Amino acid sequence: MGRHTGFIAFGLMLAAAAVYSFLPADAPADRPDPAPSSQASAPQQKNEKAEAPTVQASAVPQGSGFDFYVLALSWSPTFCDSEAAGRNREQCGADKDFSWVVHGLWPQNEKGWPENCPTPEGSRVPERIGRTVMDIMPSMGLIGHQWRKHGSCSGLGMSDYFKLVRQAHDRIRIPDELSDVDASTRTSPQAVEADFIRSNPGLPRSAVSVTCDRERVDEVRICLDRTLGFRSCPEVDSRSCRRSEIIIPPMR
């Protein structure tokens, strides 16, 4: 009896297999349908801290007759406490509260630099041009002086030179800890340099120099190529402040 039962069960299995072969096959459950080729990819998450803005090389006015630029960022409270401030009320008046300002954008050679070059643009900067950078170069006297001594050697017209000043300024991210100083702070030139390097990805140590006015921070000078990319500058770097400690005066 058991043998006959086994034959019957085996026959039923063969019959079921034959019927199943004629049914449509299901799609694999563990493989999702491919997305259409026109479907946009998921947006990337933004970094918590944005990188320093970059400038398209094609949008940068192209100077000539020198090797690279030095962007000099001056700590305004140090300047305004000096005799050089004089009667500069545009930058140092009682109602002014500037921090880092553009001292200048200087054409530089590997050795030395050109200055006071002849130019058909003339020596006087019209107020309509000066006003385009007054928020970062807060004095018409400073603007005029920088054009005569340095901008005249850039191979650029006056409007393009100050456009470039703006682009160079916007290229640099000021470290958060140095952007708003409300109390006298003791630090070192090396620490200030490290803060700028950390805040500006790609800025090499050999491209930045911190200068001092006696025991106070004076300027941060950053070397840029003619498309405003970072580049090393051993001669400029060698003029860094040698003090072990400096003071950052508070903003007014």
C-alpha positions as CSV (number, residue, x, y, z in Angstrom):
1,M,0.0,0.0,0.0
2,G,2.8,2.4,0.9
3,R,4.5,1.7,-2.4
4,H,1.3,2.6,-4.4
5,T,0.9,5.8,-2.3
6,G,4.4,6.9,-3.2
7,F,3.7,6.4,-6.9
8,I,0.5,8.5,-6.7
9,A,2.3,11.3,-4.9
10,F,5.0,11.4,-7.5
11,G,2.5,11.6,-10.3
12,L,0.7,14.5,-8.7
13,M,4.0,16.4,-8.4
14,L,4.8,15.9,-12.1
15,A,1.3,17.2,-13.1
16,A,1.7,20.3,-10.9
17,A,5.1,21.1,-12.5
18,A,3.7,20.9,-16.0
19,V,0.8,23.3,-15.1
20,Y,3.2,25.8,-13.4
21,S,5.4,26.0,-16.5
22,F,2.6,27.6,-18.5
23,L,2.0,30.4,-16.0
24,P,3.6,33.9,-16.6
25,A,6.8,34.5,-14.5
26,D,6.8,37.2,-11.8
27,A,9.5,40.0,-11.8
28,P,12.3,39.4,-9.2
29,A,11.1,41.0,-6.0
30,D,14.6,42.1,-4.8
31,R,15.6,44.2,-7.9
32,P,13.8,47.6,-8.3
33,D,12.9,48.9,-11.7
34,P,15.7,51.1,-13.1
35,A,15.1,54.8,-12.9
36,P,14.4,56.6,-16.2
37,S,17.6,58.2,-17.6
38,S,16.1,61.7,-17.4
39,Q,15.4,61.4,-13.7
40,A,17.5,64.0,-11.7
41,S,19.9,62.7,-9.2
42,A,19.2,63.4,-5.5
43,P,20.7,66.8,-4.4
44,Q,23.9,66.6,-2.4
45,Q,23.8,67.8,1.1
46,K,25.5,71.2,1.7
47,N,28.6,71.5,3.8
48,E,28.0,73.1,7.1
49,K,30.7,75.7,6.4
50,A,30.8,77.0,2.8
51,E,34.2,77.1,1.1
52,A,35.8,80.4,0.1
53,P,34.2,81.7,-3.1
54,T,36.1,81.2,-6.3
55,V,36.3,83.5,-9.3
56,Q,36.1,82.3,-12.9
57,A,39.4,83.0,-14.6
58,S,37.5,84.3,-17.7
59,A,35.8,86.9,-15.5
60,V,39.0,88.3,-14.1
61,P,40.5,91.4,-15.8
62,Q,43.9,90.3,-17.1
63,G,46.7,92.5,-16.0
64,S,50.2,92.5,-17.5
65,G,53.8,93.5,-16.9
66,F,54.3,91.8,-13.5
67,D,54.3,88.2,-12.0
68,F,51.5,88.1,-9.4
69,Y,49.4,90.2,-7.0
70,V,49.7,90.8,-3.2
71,L,46.3,91.5,-1.6
72,A,47.0,93.5,1.6
73,L,44.3,93.4,4.2
74,S,44.8,95.9,7.0
75,W,43.4,95.7,10.5
76,S,41.7,99.1,10.7
77,P,41.8,99.6,14.5
78,T,45.6,99.4,14.3
79,F,45.8,102.0,11.5
80,C,43.3,104.3,13.2
81,D,45.4,104.3,16.4
82,S,48.5,105.4,14.5
83,E,49.8,108.8,13.5
84,A,49.3,107.8,9.9
85,A,45.5,108.0,10.3
86,G,45.7,111.7,10.6
87,R,42.3,113.3,9.9
88,N,41.0,110.3,8.0
89,R,37.4,110.5,9.2
90,E,36.1,108.3,6.4
91,Q,37.8,105.3,7.9
92,C,38.6,106.4,11.5
93,G,35.7,108.7,12.5
94,A,34.0,108.1,15.8
95,D,31.0,106.5,14.1
96,K,33.2,104.1,12.0
97,D,33.7,100.5,13.0
98,F,35.8,98.8,10.3
99,S,37.7,95.6,10.8
100,W,39.8,94.2,7.9
101,V,39.9,96.6,5.0
102,V,41.8,96.5,1.7
103,H,45.0,98.4,2.0
104,G,45.9,97.6,-1.6
105,L,46.2,95.1,-4.5
106,W,49.8,95.3,-5.5
107,P,51.4,94.0,-8.7
108,Q,54.5,92.1,-7.6
109,N,57.5,90.5,-9.3
110,E,59.4,87.5,-7.9
111,K,62.0,90.1,-6.9
112,G,60.8,93.6,-6.1
113,W,57.7,95.3,-7.5
114,P,56.8,98.1,-10.0
115,E,55.3,101.3,-8.7
116,N,54.1,104.8,-9.9
117,C,53.9,103.7,-13.6
118,P,52.9,106.1,-16.3
119,T,49.3,105.6,-17.4
120,P,46.9,107.4,-19.8
121,E,44.2,107.0,-17.2
122,G,45.6,109.9,-15.1
123,S,46.2,110.0,-11.4
124,R,42.9,111.1,-10.0
125,V,40.2,108.5,-9.3
126,P,36.7,109.9,-10.0
127,E,34.3,109.5,-7.1
128,R,32.0,107.4,-9.2
129,I,34.7,104.7,-9.4
130,G,35.9,105.2,-5.8
131,R,32.4,104.7,-4.5
132,T,32.3,101.2,-5.9
133,V,34.9,100.0,-3.3
134,M,34.4,102.4,-0.4
135,D,32.9,99.7,1.7
136,I,36.2,97.7,1.6
137,M,38.6,100.6,0.9
138,P,37.0,103.3,3.1
139,S,38.8,106.4,2.0
140,M,39.1,108.3,-1.2
141,G,42.6,109.3,-0.2
142,L,43.6,105.6,0.1
143,I,41.9,104.7,-3.1
144,G,43.7,107.5,-5.0
145,H,47.0,106.6,-3.5
146,Q,46.7,102.9,-4.3
147,W,45.8,103.6,-7.9
148,R,48.7,106.0,-8.5
149,K,51.3,103.8,-6.8
150,H,50.1,100.3,-7.6
151,G,47.1,100.2,-9.9
152,S,48.9,102.2,-12.5
153,C,51.3,99.3,-12.9
154,S,48.7,96.6,-13.4
155,G,48.3,97.1,-17.1
156,L,44.6,97.6,-16.5
157,G,42.3,100.6,-16.9
158,M,41.1,102.3,-13.7
159,S,37.6,100.7,-13.7
160,D,39.0,97.2,-14.4
161,Y,41.6,97.6,-11.6
162,F,39.0,98.4,-9.0
163,K,36.7,95.7,-10.3
164,L,39.7,93.3,-9.7
165,V,40.2,94.8,-6.2
166,R,36.6,93.8,-5.4
167,Q,37.0,90.3,-6.8
168,A,40.3,89.8,-4.8
169,H,38.6,90.9,-1.6
170,D,35.6,88.6,-2.1
171,R,38.0,85.7,-2.9
172,I,39.2,85.7,0.8
173,R,37.1,84.4,3.7
174,I,37.9,86.2,6.9
175,P,38.2,83.8,9.9
176,D,35.1,84.0,12.2
177,E,37.3,84.5,15.2
178,L,39.1,87.5,13.6
179,S,36.1,89.2,11.9
180,D,34.6,90.9,15.0
181,V,37.0,91.5,17.8
182,D,35.4,93.4,20.7
183,A,38.3,93.2,23.3
184,S,42.0,93.4,23.0
185,T,43.4,90.0,22.2
186,R,46.8,88.5,22.5
187,T,47.9,86.0,19.9
188,S,50.8,85.3,17.6
189,P,51.5,86.0,13.9
190,Q,51.6,82.2,13.4
191,A,48.1,81.8,14.9
192,V,46.6,84.5,12.7
193,E,48.2,82.9,9.7
194,A,46.9,79.5,10.7
195,D,43.3,81.0,11.1
196,F,43.4,82.4,7.5
197,I,44.8,79.1,6.1
198,R,42.1,77.1,7.9
199,S,39.3,79.4,6.6
200,N,40.6,79.4,3.0
201,P,40.9,75.9,1.6
202,G,43.9,75.6,-0.8
203,L,45.8,78.6,0.7
204,P,49.4,77.4,1.3
205,R,51.4,78.7,4.2
206,S,54.0,80.1,1.8
207,A,51.3,82.4,0.2
208,V,50.3,84.3,3.4
209,S,52.3,86.8,5.5
210,V,51.2,88.5,8.7
211,T,52.9,91.9,9.5
212,C,53.0,93.8,12.7
213,D,53.2,97.5,13.8
214,R,55.4,97.1,16.8
215,E,53.4,94.8,19.0
216,R,50.1,95.1,17.2
217,V,48.8,93.2,14.2
218,D,49.1,95.3,11.1
219,E,48.2,93.4,7.9
220,V,47.6,90.0,6.4
221,R,49.1,89.8,2.9
222,I,48.0,87.0,0.6
223,C,49.6,86.2,-2.8
224,L,47.4,85.6,-5.8
225,D,48.2,84.8,-9.4
226,R,46.8,86.9,-12.2
227,T,43.6,84.8,-12.2
228,L,43.3,85.3,-8.4
229,G,44.3,81.7,-7.6
230,F,46.5,81.2,-4.5
231,R,50.3,81.0,-5.2
232,S,53.4,80.9,-3.1
233,C,55.6,84.0,-2.7
234,P,58.8,83.4,-0.7
235,E,60.0,87.0,-0.8
236,V,56.7,88.3,0.6
237,D,56.5,85.4,3.1
238,S,60.0,86.3,4.3
239,R,58.8,89.7,5.5
240,S,56.4,88.2,8.1
241,C,56.3,89.6,11.6
242,R,59.0,87.8,13.8
243,R,57.4,88.6,17.2
244,S,56.3,85.6,19.3
245,E,53.2,87.5,20.5
246,I,51.1,90.3,19.0
247,I,48.0,92.2,20.1
248,I,44.8,92.6,18.1
249,P,43.3,95.9,19.1
250,P,39.5,95.9,19.5
251,M,37.1,97.4,17.0
252,R,35.6,100.7,18.0
